Amino acid sequence: QVQLQESGPGLVKPSQTLSLTCTVSGGSITTNYYYWNWIRQPPGKGLEWIGYIAYSGSTVYSPALKSRTSISRDTSKNQFTLELSSVTPEDTAVYYCASVVGDWGQGTQVTVST
């Protein structure tokens, strides 16, 4: 069974870059046809898809966040990473990583505040 675990700072200052890592166990992030997603849920709002990195290493981002988003991976550690630049308080949310087949991490709260 594939398990995902998010990690990273819980507090980020405005204008800085948010960086989160998802560690995958029980499966490889290079498994054919698997896509590894980042999703967030702001307080009181619905889920918002941020982007994914594919098994091949290619990436696709939400048009709404594309200019500020970068997703990369470290295959030696079986991890993939989200970077979201120039954050504002509107980026405060619970951030999740998830596989294409519906395995989700537990989520991590990120607050953008001075």
Secondary structure as a PSIPRED ss2 file (coil, helix, strand):
# PSIPRED VFORMAT (PSIPRED V4.0)

   1 Q C   1.000  0.000  0.000
   2 V C   1.000  0.000  0.000
   3 Q E   0.000  0.000  1.000
   4 L E   0.000  0.000  1.000
   5 Q E   0.000  0.000  1.000
   6 E E   0.000  0.000  1.000
   7 S E   0.000  0.000  1.000
   8 G C   1.000  0.000  0.000
   9 P C   1.000  0.000  0.000
  10 G C   1.000  0.000  0.000
  11 L E   0.000  0.000  1.000
  12 V E   0.000  0.000  1.000
  13 K C   1.000  0.000  0.000
  14 P C   1.000  0.000  0.000
  15 S C   1.000  0.000  0.000
  16 Q C   1.000  0.000  0.000
  17 T C   1.000  0.000  0.000
  18 L E   0.000  0.000  1.000
  19 S E   0.000  0.000  1.000
  20 L E   0.000  0.000  1.000
  21 T E   0.000  0.000  1.000
  22 C E   0.000  0.000  1.000
  23 T E   0.000  0.000  1.000
  24 V E   0.000  0.000  1.000
  25 S E   0.000  0.000  1.000
  26 G C   1.000  0.000  0.000
  27 G C   1.000  0.000  0.000
  28 S C   1.000  0.000  0.000
  29 I C   1.000  0.000  0.000
  30 T C   1.000  0.000  0.000
  31 T C   1.000  0.000  0.000
  32 N C   1.000  0.000  0.000
  33 Y C   1.000  0.000  0.000
  34 Y C   1.000  0.000  0.000
  35 Y E   0.000  0.000  1.000
  36 W E   0.000  0.000  1.000
  37 N E   0.000  0.000  1.000
  38 W E   0.000  0.000  1.000
  39 I E   0.000  0.000  1.000
  40 R E   0.000  0.000  1.000
  41 Q E   0.000  0.000  1.000
  42 P C   1.000  0.000  0.000
  43 P C   1.000  0.000  0.000
  44 G C   1.000  0.000  0.000
  45 K C   1.000  0.000  0.000
  46 G C   1.000  0.000  0.000
  47 L C   1.000  0.000  0.000
  48 E E   0.000  0.000  1.000
  49 W E   0.000  0.000  1.000
  50 I E   0.000  0.000  1.000
  51 G E   0.000  0.000  1.000
  52 Y E   0.000  0.000  1.000
  53 I E   0.000  0.000  1.000
  54 A E   0.000  0.000  1.000
  55 Y C   1.000  0.000  0.000
  56 S C   1.000  0.000  0.000
  57 G C   1.000  0.000  0.000
  58 S C   1.000  0.000  0.000
  59 T E   0.000  0.000  1.000
  60 V E   0.000  0.000  1.000
  61 Y E   0.000  0.000  1.000
  62 S C   1.000  0.000  0.000
  63 P C   1.000  0.000  0.000
  64 A C   1.000  0.000  0.000
  65 L C   1.000  0.000  0.000
  66 K H   0.000  1.000  0.000
  67 S H   0.000  1.000  0.000
  68 R H   0.000  1.000  0.000
  69 T E   0.000  0.000  1.000
  70 S E   0.000  0.000  1.000
  71 I E   0.000  0.000  1.000
  72 S E   0.000  0.000  1.000
  73 R E   0.000  0.000  1.000
  74 D E   0.000  0.000  1.000
  75 T C   1.000  0.000  0.000
  76 S C   1.000  0.000  0.000
  77 K C   1.000  0.000  0.000
  78 N C   1.000  0.000  0.000
  79 Q E   0.000  0.000  1.000
  80 F E   0.000  0.000  1.000
  81 T E   0.000  0.000  1.000
  82 L E   0.000  0.000  1.000
  83 E E   0.000  0.000  1.000
  84 L E   0.000  0.000  1.000
  85 S C   1.000  0.000  0.000
  86 S C   1.000  0.000  0.000
  87 V C   1.000  0.000  0.000
  88 T C   1.000  0.000  0.000
  89 P H   0.000  1.000  0.000
  90 E H   0.000  1.000  0.000
  91 D H   0.000  1.000  0.000
  92 T C   1.000  0.000  0.000
  93 A E   0.000  0.000  1.000
  94 V E   0.000  0.000  1.000
  95 Y E   0.000  0.000  1.000
  96 Y E   0.000  0.000  1.000
  97 C E   0.000  0.000  1.000
  98 A E   0.000  0.000  1.000
  99 S E   0.000  0.000  1.000
 100 V C   1.000  0.000  0.000
 101 V C   1.000  0.000  0.000
 102 G C   1.000  0.000  0.000
 103 D C   1.000  0.000  0.000
 104 W E   0.000  0.000  1.000
 105 G C   1.000  0.000  0.000
 106 Q C   1.000  0.000  0.000
 107 G C   1.000  0.000  0.000
 108 T E   0.000  0.000  1.000
 109 Q E   0.000  0.000  1.000
 110 V E   0.000  0.000  1.000
 111 T E   0.000  0.000  1.000
 112 V E   0.000  0.000  1.000
 113 S C   1.000  0.000  0.000
 114 T C   1.000  0.000  0.000
